[in-house]
Amino acid sequence: MQRSTLAKRTALIFFLAVAAFYLYGLGQSPLVGPDEPRYAEVAREMYLRGDMITPTLGGYVWFEKPALLYWMMMGSYKLFGFTEFAARLGPALCGLLTIFFIYWLGSRIDRTRDEEKGIGGLGLWSGVAFASSVGAIVFSHGASFDIPLTMTVTLALVCFYTSEIEASEKRRRHFLAIFYFAIGLSLLAKGLVGIVIPACVIGLYYLLRREWPGKNLLLSALWGVPLALAVASIWYAPVIARHGWPFIDQFFIQHHFERFVSNKYHHPQPFYFYLPVMTLLTLPWTAFLVAELGKARGWDWRGPDVKSKARVFALAWLFAPVLFFSFSVSKLPAYVLPALPGAALLAGVRLSSFVRAETGKLEMRLTGAILFLLTAAGLVYTFRTDEITFACALLLLTPLALAGALVFVMKNRATLVELIVSAMFISVALALACAAAPIAQRVSVRDLLRLAGARGYGSSPVFFMLSADRTAEFYAAGRLIYKPDADTLRFDDAKEIADKTRQAGGTALVIISTELEEKLTNYPALETEIIGRNGVQTLAVVHNR
């Protein structure tokens, strides 16, 4: 079999395995956190109204994010119903597309004419590095805007760089057209950061190379920027026409500028916050990334060859988003996810060198140590909590420990990398099977509400008392009380619950923090029955006496 045919079959098998893994377990656990259930509920309300333009939550307009993720969810709802799988399918597919774009770019660099300066295997090993990284795995299995943004930004930057190294002027224009099209999609994915991040990456790339953009690139902005705006206007034009200043104020001023420069949304972190975050997101390949960064002083920063340009571009791709969001007052780990493809390309350079037996022994040994540390951390977590059984922990941690041990004894380098990737996938799959659902149930009221429904309270109104559990926004949709700012109404005492229950017909469900449930159960004007507890929240049914 020819080498090129074997490489294609290896890549195909890799993508099929990754696709199976990324689609596995999307419906295993309930929607969790403040974001997943909210985004899923916004999309459901839009779907039920047949409205592609106006996001609402509890019937009130909710202009926190643009529409691309909601459209993905609406399409999934049509096919699969209102399920966790449907809510998470779009982001999972975005994760797979991102892997493909990274693989394609690396393969394009591999095909350079300047073979003596090429980077053999960059496509495959960069794709491997991204696909098996903690950041890609975690966020591709959740219903959030960050992986769709990462996908669109990756498409844009892949096409930009390809236009930089493409010899054919016609093909160069084609890639630039896709670049601007992807910028428009990025604006639909998460707002203004969809253009800010690519602009910062490209600007830093030229700054590091100490050169100006080419004339053709500058001239392309004359038709490319209108193209990007035309794509974005599919949603922005009708939503502005329909809602005017309230949309501009909430979406742009509050959720863009105020989020960046103030602590309005209560996510303050120190300036260096994203350094440890990127360390975690790039696991288990952090040692390979750091090793490649350590060689940066020896790069040919202004070299005309594809390899030199690729390294500088990947470095800009990594650092530009991290630097930009480090200046933001509000910080969340997912903000820098668009930097992960750049990190994967740099790690892929080092991984490909390791596979070719050129370098990388120390990095691989450190990776083995990292796998042992992950195993130890999992055991400590198991012993200090009662959220998962020891048998489950032992089952899902064993592949990581075995891979860590093989690092020090196995000679075949390519097989060793493949085993580490397999260990990551197997451990995560086992975690989804036996650990994710029990843990998620503690921070979700899905099962409590299902239990209430089985007891005949499936249509009763649901009130919050001294609690603000966000998961009920999806699982008790249509039964919650919202304020005009699209936030759920929380009651502070049992008298308010009694009054509201009387208005609702005499029976209601109440979600309250378990540690405070006596403030409800001891109130004499209410007959209270506990439906269940998940370890954090208590669900009770109340009747007026």
ABEGO torsion letter per residue (X at the ends): XBAAAAAAAAAAAAAAAAAAAAABGAAABBBBEAAAAAAAAAAAAAAAAGBAABBBBGGBBBAABBAAAAAAAAAAAAAAEBBAAAAAAAAAAAAAAAAAAAAAAAAAAAABABAAABBBGAAAAAAAAAAABAAAAAAAABBBAAAAAAAAAAAAAAAAAAAAABABAAAAAAAAAAAAAAAAAAAAAAEAAAAAAAAAAAAAAAAAAGBBBBAAAAAAAAAAAAAAAAAAAAAAAAAAAAAEAAAAAAAAAAAAAAAAABAAAGBBBBAAAAAAAAAAAAOAAAAAAAAAAAAAAABBAABABAAAAAAAAAAAAAAAAAAAAAABABBBAAAAAAAAAAAAAAAAAAAAAAAAGABGAAAAAAAAAAAAAAAAAAAAAAAABAABBAAAAAAAAAAAAAAAAAAAABABAAAAAAAAAAAAAAAAAAAAAAAAAAAAAAABAAAAAAAAAAAGAAABBBBBBGBBBAAAAAAABGABBBBAAGBBBBBABAAAAAAAAAAAGGBBBBBBBAAAAAAAAABAABBBBBAEBAGABBBBBBBBX
